[in-house]
Amino acid sequence: MMLQIVAVVASLMFGIGALLCVYRIIIGPSVLDRVIASDVLVATIICALGAEMALNRHTDTLPVLLVLALFAVLGSLSVARFLPGRDSA
C-alpha cells in the first residue's frame, strides 16, 4: 500500500515537472531558456523511466535511457556550440 502511494506521488511530481518544462519551452523568451527547459524535460523523462524500472524490477528500458542521455548531451553541446556567444574583449 505504501509503495503505491509513493508511486502516485512520484508520478504526480514527474508530471508537474514535465508540464512546467513544456510551458517554458513554449513561452520561453530566449533560445537558451528553451534549450535548458528541453534538457530538464529529457532529464525528467529519464528519471520517470528509471523510477518505473525500479518499481517494476526490470531493465527492459535501459537502452532507451542510454539513448535519451546521449541525445541530451549531444543536443546541449551542439546548441552551445552554435549559439552566438559574447566575447569578453
C-alpha positions, 0 to 999 in steps of 0.5 A: 500500500505504501509503495503505491502511494509513493508511486502516485506521488512520484508520478504526480511530481514527474508530471508537474515537472514535465508540464512546467518544462513544456510551458517554458519551452513554449513561452520561453523568451530566449533560445537558451531558456528553451534549450535548458527547459528541453534538457530538464524535460529529457532529464525528467523523462529519464528519471520517470523511466528509471523510477518505473524500472525500479518499481517494476524490477526490470531493465527492459528500458535501459537502452532507451535511457542510454539513448535519451542521455546521449541525445541530451548531451549531444543536443546541449553541446551542439546548441552551445556550440552554435549559439552566438556567444559574447566575447569578453574583449 
